[in-house]
Amino acid sequence: MKNKDWLVTDDGSFVLCQSARKWDLLQENYRLYRFLTELEDILKGASQNIDVEVSYLPNIRMLVRKLILNSYWVRSRFSLPNPQTGVSVEILYDELGFPFTFQTVSFAPGTKSTIHNHGTWGVVAILQGEEKNLLWRSKTPVEIANTGKCVEQTGEIILNTGDMISFTPGAIHSVEALGEKPTVTLNLYGETDPKRRFEYDLEQGKVVRF
């Protein structure tokens, strides 16, 4: 199946979702400002709980697909990975009071992230290359005491060009860029709650603020 859409939830569960058909998304002169307006309309008045987020994430994934399909500017707006860090970030929209993070990220082949959550909902689309997502769940205090580990792996998803993955705020993952050329992703996140965003040290069994 091409253009796979995934949803990952706080407990490390993941499910393959129905993806919008391309011919339903074709729209002439669909530009960034239309996308941003429609995004705000979807989220207007939505309360921040997992059930609501799961219900509106399909609409946000559809919007992201529509933008990618109709906007060459978005598909081509990225930088090559930094030779020192292996990562490059290009902010696509930034305005005072704008609560969302919208950017492209480039990863050099083999680049790996830490184990982390985002403290908000997120949608990531693969514009180029391929990426491995390892999925995790946070262990209970008793499990941590017994095992010395703060998280447990629940699965693995390989994303290819055209695939998309979405997250609820507490969903935990780590990322590795695969293949021989840079992986480029389009990343959209809601307003981060710093108190809910964490990084997980698998070796030390520690959870720290990201």
N, C-alpha and C positions, 0 to 999 in steps of 0.2 A: 504494500500500500504506500503510495506517495503522500507527501505532506501530512505526516502524522502529527496529531495534537495530543499532548499528555497533560494530565493534572496530577500534581503531587500534594498531599495534605500533611498536616502537622504530625500525624502518627507514622509517617514514612510510607503510607499506602500510595499506590499510583495506579492510574487507570488511563486507557487509551480512549480518547474522546472523538466524537464525530467532527470532521473538519469541513468547513464551508467549501462549496464548489467554486472553482475559479470563475466560471461564467456568471455566477450570481454576484460576484464582487466587482466585475469590470465597471468602471465609472469614469467618464471623461472629466478631466480637470479636477481630479480628487487630490487636493493639496494638503499640506501639513496643517494649515489652520482649520480645515474642515475636520480632520482627524481629532485635533485637540478639543474642538467644540463638542464633537460627538462623544468623546471620552468623558468630558465633564458632565454631559447630560446623563450618561449611564450611571455615573457615580453620585450624582446629586441626590442627597437625602438618604444614601445607603448607610446603614449602621455598620460598625466594624466588628462583625462576628463571622465565624467561619461559614455558617450556612449561607449568609448573604453573599460572601465572597465567592463561594462555589457557584452560586446562581448567576452572578454577573461576570465571572471570568470567561465563560463561553462567548459573551458579547464582546468582551475586550479582545479576545483572541481573534474573533472575526474582524474587528476593526484593524488590528495589526496586519492581518493578512490582506485586507483591502488596501491599506497604505503601501505595503511592500509591492503588491501586484501593480498598482497604478502610479507609483512614484519612483522613477529612475533615480531622482535626487537622493532619496532615502537609501536605496540599495547601494549607491556608490559613495555615500558619505562616511568614509572611514579612513584611518591612518594605518600604516604598516606597524607591526609590533615594535616596541622599543627594544633595541638590541641588548640592553642591560637587564631589563625586567621581564622581557618576553610578552609584555602587555601594552596596549595603547587604547585610550578612551577618547571618544569624540562626542561631546555634548551636542545634541541636536536642538534642544530648546531649553532656555533658562531665563526665567523672569521672576522678579521679586513677588513672592506670594504664590508662585506656581508650585503646587504640592507634590508634583510627580517628578521622577527621574526618567529621562528619555535620552538614550545614548546608543552608540555603536561601540563595540569592544572587539579588538583584534588580539588573538593569542598566537604566539609562535608555536609550531609543532612541539608537543611534549610538555607544554606549560601546564602546571597543575595549580589549583587553588587550595586554600585551606577548607576544612569542614566548617560550614556556617549556615545560618539562616539569614533572612533579610528583614525580619521585623515588620514586614508588610507584604501585600500580595505582589506578585511579579509575573511577567510574561517575557520569555526569551525566545527569539526566532533565529534560526541558523540561516544566515545570508550566504555563507561560503564555507566549505570545508566540512569537518565532522567533529563531534564532541562527545565525550563520555561523561555521563552524570552518575555518580554513586549516590544512592539515597540512604538516609539514616533516620533512626528514631532516637529521641533522648531517653536515657534510662532513668528509672526511679532512683531515689536516694539509697534504697536497700540494694538494688542491683549494682549501683556504683560501688557501694561498700563491699559487696561480695566479689565483684569482678575487677575493680579498679579501672573500669572503662566507663566513660560518660555517654557514649553513643553506641548503637549497634546498627550494622548495615542491613537494610531491608531489601535492596535491589539495585539494579543497574539498567540504565537506558542509554543506548547509542543513538545520537541525533545526527542526521545527515542534512545536507542542504535542502531547505524547504520545510523541515520539521520545526515544531514549536513545543515548548514546555512551559507550564504555568505552575505557580506555587501559592499556597496559602501562607500567611505570615510566619508560622512556626515550622514550616517545612524545611528540612535540613538536607543539604547536598554538598558535594564537592565535584569539581569539574576538571577534566583533562582534555586538552586539545589533541586530536588524533590526526593521522595523515601526514603528508609531506609538504603541505602548503598551509599558510595561516588560516585559522578559523576565525570567521567574522560573525558576530551576533548583534542583533538588534534587541536592546534591553529596555523594558518599560516597568517601572516600579511605582507603587503608591507612596504615600507619605510614611516614612520610616518612624517607628516608635523606638527610640534608643534603648528603652528599658526592655524591649523584647528582642533585640538583635544581639546574637551571640556567635562566638567562635569556639570550636570544640577541639581540644588537644587530646587526640586519641592515645598518645603515648603516656602523657602525664595524668590522664583521666580528669582533666580540668575543663570547666566552662568559664569563659571570660567574655566581657563585653567587647563587641566587635569595634 
